[in-house]
């Protein structure tokens, strides 16, 4: 980390806030697709990864900065909802909102950098996804700073339930167990193929495709939010050599993402990201199982 990195992260945070959190994340997905294809074709890693997962990663200007700026804008009465991550905030004509995005872009970069100084990470033995974990921590900081509902939110009815298509759900059209299970299997198998065939680059490609698919939400197409399913499933396939394990992990990720949304998002007034939360937890689990030899001891073909 150096002053240039911090400045770029600050600038990325302003840009991410200006175009909106969701749009910024979609750009991350597009960049990751290009990077992963390049790595697969050339057979070698590229330092370009430092942009879509570094100074413009989801934890910086690629999402988290937009989340923070959105919450701040709502607190100041400039936006109707602190969870409206589709809003392009440049339209508010409020420089202070964009500066908050810049500040959280820099904060996210520093938090992730600190995680990467932990010996388990600096030695290459990453036990979780530090980018996803930073997105979660940044979202929690935002909730405590700009929100009024606390980390778990305040259910109006006093009961944490989800009745589609009401707004008590995160994504109403995939909030039920049968739908989530089918999506988990399908996306897990697709992503698992990429992870099994191309290793880490394939896992990144699966993540990028799922992330970029969210662009269709802007056209009111009810596409699934799936990057939290695709990435852990692809990693599981790469670690186990099994598409069945990828499907199993895919289902677990789909269900866990919905659970986290009901615990931290749907009753809150700012955005705490269920996919990032799920990726952090499931990446940790997949890495742990691979380390202790679980996949080798329990092969699924």
C-alpha positions in Angstrom: 0.0 0.0 0.0 1.2 3.5 -0.8 -0.2 7.0 -1.3 -0.9 6.3 -5.0 -3.1 3.3 -4.1 -5.0 5.4 -1.5 -5.6 8.2 -4.0 -6.8 5.8 -6.7 -9.1 4.1 -4.2 -10.4 7.5 -3.2 -11.0 8.4 -6.8 -12.6 5.0 -7.5 -14.9 5.5 -4.6 -16.1 8.8 -6.0 -16.7 7.2 -9.4 -18.5 4.2 -7.8 -20.8 6.5 -5.9 -21.4 8.6 -9.0 -22.6 5.7 -11.1 -24.2 3.8 -8.2 -23.1 0.7 -6.2 -24.7 -1.9 -8.4 -23.5 -0.4 -11.7 -20.0 -0.2 -10.3 -20.1 -3.9 -9.3 -21.3 -4.8 -12.8 -18.2 -3.1 -14.1 -16.1 -5.2 -11.8 -17.8 -8.3 -13.2 -16.9 -7.2 -16.8 -13.3 -6.5 -15.9 -13.0 -9.9 -14.2 -14.4 -11.7 -17.2 -11.8 -10.0 -19.4 -9.0 -10.8 -16.9 -10.0 -14.4 -16.4 -10.3 -15.1 -20.1 -6.8 -13.6 -20.6 -5.4 -15.8 -17.9 -7.0 -18.9 -19.3 -5.9 -18.2 -22.9 -2.3 -17.2 -22.0 -1.9 -19.7 -19.2 -0.3 -17.1 -16.9 -1.6 -14.7 -14.2 -1.8 -11.0 -14.8 -1.1 -8.1 -12.4 -4.3 -6.5 -13.7 -6.1 -8.4 -10.9 -4.9 -5.5 -8.7 -7.5 -3.3 -10.3 -10.8 -5.3 -10.2 -9.9 -6.8 -6.8 -7.7 -4.0 -5.5 -8.1 -0.2 -6.0 -11.5 -0.7 -7.8 -12.5 -3.9 -6.1 -16.0 -4.5 -4.7 -14.7 -3.4 -1.3 -13.6 -0.1 -2.7 -15.2 1.9 -5.6 -16.6 -1.2 -7.2 -19.5 -1.4 -4.7 -18.9 -0.6 -1.1 -18.3 3.1 -1.7 -21.6 3.4 -3.5 -23.3 1.6 -0.6 -21.8 4.1 1.9 -22.7 7.2 -0.3 -26.3 5.9 -0.8 -26.8 5.5 3.0 -25.3 9.0 3.6 -27.5 10.5 1.0 -30.6 9.0 2.6 -29.6 10.2 6.0 -29.3 13.7 4.7 -32.7 13.5 3.0 -31.3 13.6 -0.5 -32.4 10.0 -1.4 -35.6 8.2 -0.4 -33.9 4.9 0.7 -30.5 4.1 2.1 -30.8 0.7 0.4 -31.3 2.0 -3.2 -28.0 0.7 -4.6 -29.2 1.1 -8.1 -29.2 4.9 -7.8 -26.5 6.8 -9.7 -25.7 9.4 -7.2 -24.1 12.0 -9.5 -27.7 12.9 -10.3 -28.2 14.4 -6.8 -25.8 17.2 -7.6 -24.3 16.8 -4.1 -20.5 16.8 -3.9 -20.6 15.7 -0.2 -22.3 12.5 -1.2 -19.6 11.7 -3.7 -16.9 12.6 -1.2 -18.3 10.1 1.2 -18.0 7.5 -1.5 -14.4 8.5 -2.0 -13.7 8.2 1.8 -15.2 4.8 2.0 -13.3 3.7 -1.1 -10.1 4.5 0.7 -11.3 3.0 3.9 -12.2 -0.3 2.2 -8.8 -0.5 0.6 -7.1 0.0 3.9 -9.2 -2.6 5.7 -8.5 -5.2 3.0 -4.8 -4.3 3.2 -4.7 -4.8 6.9 -6.3 -8.3 6.5 -3.7 -9.2 4.0 -1.0 -8.4 6.6 -2.2 -11.3 8.8 0.4 -14.1 8.5 -2.2 -16.5 7.2 -2.8 -14.3 4.2 0.7 -12.9 3.7 2.1 -16.4 3.5 -0.4 -17.3 0.8 -2.6 -19.5 3.1 -5.8 -17.4 2.6 -8.6 -18.8 4.7 -11.3 -16.5 3.5 -12.0 -13.9 0.8 -10.7 -10.7 2.2 -12.5 -8.6 -0.4 -15.9 -10.1 0.5 -15.1 -9.8 4.2 -14.2 -6.1 3.8 -17.5 -5.5 1.9 -19.3 -6.9 4.9 -17.4 -4.9 7.5 -17.7 -1.7 5.4 -21.5 -2.3 5.2 -21.7 -2.7 9.0 -19.7 0.5 9.6 -22.1 2.3 7.2 -25.2 0.9 9.0 -23.8 2.1 12.4 -22.8 5.5 11.1 -25.7 6.4 8.8 -28.5 4.0 9.7 -31.0 3.9 12.5 -32.1 0.3 12.6 -29.0 -1.4 14.1 -27.1 -4.3 12.5 -30.0 -6.7 12.5 -32.7 -4.2 11.6 -36.1 -3.5 13.1 -38.9 -5.7 11.8 -42.1 -3.6 11.7 -44.2 -6.6 12.5 -41.8 -8.0 15.1 -41.6 -11.2 13.2 -38.8 -12.0 10.7 -40.7 -13.5 7.8 -40.7 -13.1 4.1 -43.9 -13.1 2.1 -43.2 -12.5 -1.6 -43.8 -10.3 -3.4 -43.8 -7.9 -0.5 -40.7 -5.8 0.3 -39.9 -8.0 3.3 -37.8 -10.0 0.9 -34.4 -9.4 -0.6 -35.2 -10.8 -4.1 -38.8 -12.0 -3.9 -38.6 -14.2 -7.0 -35.9 -16.3 -5.5 -36.7 -16.3 -1.8 -38.2 -19.8 -1.4 -36.3 -23.0 -0.7 -37.4 -24.9 -3.9 -36.4 -22.0 -6.2 -33.2 -21.4 -4.3 -32.3 -25.1 -4.4 -32.7 -25.3 -8.2 -30.7 -22.2 -8.7 -28.0 -23.5 -6.4 -27.7 -26.7 -8.3 -27.7 -25.1 -11.8 -25.4 -22.3 -11.1 -23.2 -24.6 -8.9 -22.8 -27.0 -11.8 -22.1 -24.3 -14.4 -19.6 -22.6 -12.1 -18.2 -25.9 -11.0 -17.3 -26.8 -14.6 -15.3 -23.6 -15.0 -13.5 -24.2 -11.6 -12.8 -27.8 -12.4 -11.6 -27.1 -15.9 -9.6 -23.9 -15.4 -8.8 -23.8 -11.6 -8.6 -20.4 -10.0 -9.0 -18.5 -13.3 -12.2 -20.5 -14.0 -13.5 -19.6 -10.6 -12.9 -15.9 -11.3 -14.6 -16.3 -14.7 -17.7 -17.8 -13.0 -17.7 -14.9 -10.5 -17.4 -12.4 -13.3 -20.2 -13.8 -15.4 -22.6 -13.9 -12.4 -21.6 -10.3 -11.4 -22.0 -8.9 -14.8 -25.4 -10.6 -15.3 -26.8 -8.1 -12.8 -26.7 -5.5 -15.5 -30.1 -6.9 -16.6 -31.6 -5.8 -13.3 -31.5 -2.2 -14.7 -33.9 -3.4 -17.4 -36.3 -4.9 -14.9 -35.4 -8.4 -15.9 -35.7 -10.7 -13.0 -32.2 -12.3 -13.1 -30.9 -14.1 -10.0 -28.2 -12.6 -7.8 -25.8 -15.5 -8.1 -22.1 -14.5 -7.7 -22.2 -15.7 -4.1 -23.3 -19.1 -5.5 -20.9 -19.2 -8.4 -17.6 -18.4 -6.7 -17.6 -20.8 -3.8 -19.1 -23.6 -6.0 -16.3 -23.1 -8.5 -13.7 -23.1 -5.7 -15.2 -26.3 -4.3 -15.0 -28.0 -7.8 -11.4 -26.9 -8.2 -10.5 -28.2 -4.7 -12.5 -31.5 -4.9 -12.5 -32.3 -8.6 -16.2 -33.0 -8.3 -19.1 -31.2 -9.9 -21.4 -32.8 -7.4 -19.6 -31.0 -4.6 -20.0 -27.8 -6.6 -23.7 -28.4 -6.8 -23.9 -29.1 -3.0 -22.0 -26.0 -2.2 -24.1 -24.0 -4.7 -27.3 -25.0 -2.8 -25.8 -24.2 0.6 -24.7 -20.8 -0.8 -28.1 -20.0 -2.2 -29.8 -20.9 1.1 -27.3 -19.1 3.3 -27.5 -15.9 1.2 -31.3 -15.8 1.7 -30.9 -16.4 5.5 -28.3 -13.6 5.8 -30.6 -11.3 3.8 -33.4 -11.9 6.4 -31.0 -11.4 9.3 -29.1 -8.3 8.2 -30.7 -6.6 5.2 -34.5 -6.7 4.7 -35.3 -5.0 8.0 -32.4 -2.5 7.9 -32.3 0.9 6.4 -28.9 0.6 4.7 -27.3 -2.2 2.6 -25.4 -5.0 4.3 -24.6 -7.3 1.4 -25.8 -10.9 1.6 -23.6 -12.2 -1.3 -20.4 -10.8 0.2 -21.3 -12.2 3.6 -22.0 -15.6 2.0 -18.8 -15.6 0.0 -16.7 -14.8 3.1 -18.3 -17.7 5.1 -18.4 -20.3 2.3 -14.9 -19.5 1.0 -13.7 -20.1 4.6 -15.6 -23.4 4.8 -14.4 -24.6 1.4 -10.8 -23.7 2.2 -11.0 -25.4 5.6 -12.4 -28.6 4.1 -9.8 -28.7 1.4 -7.0 -28.1 3.9 -8.1 -31.0 6.2 -8.5 -33.3 3.2 -12.3 -33.6 3.5 -13.0 -33.6 -0.2 -10.4 -36.3 -0.8 -11.9 -38.4 2.0 -15.5 -37.9 0.8 -15.4 -37.9 -3.0 -18.6 -37.2 -4.9 -18.6 -37.9 -8.6 
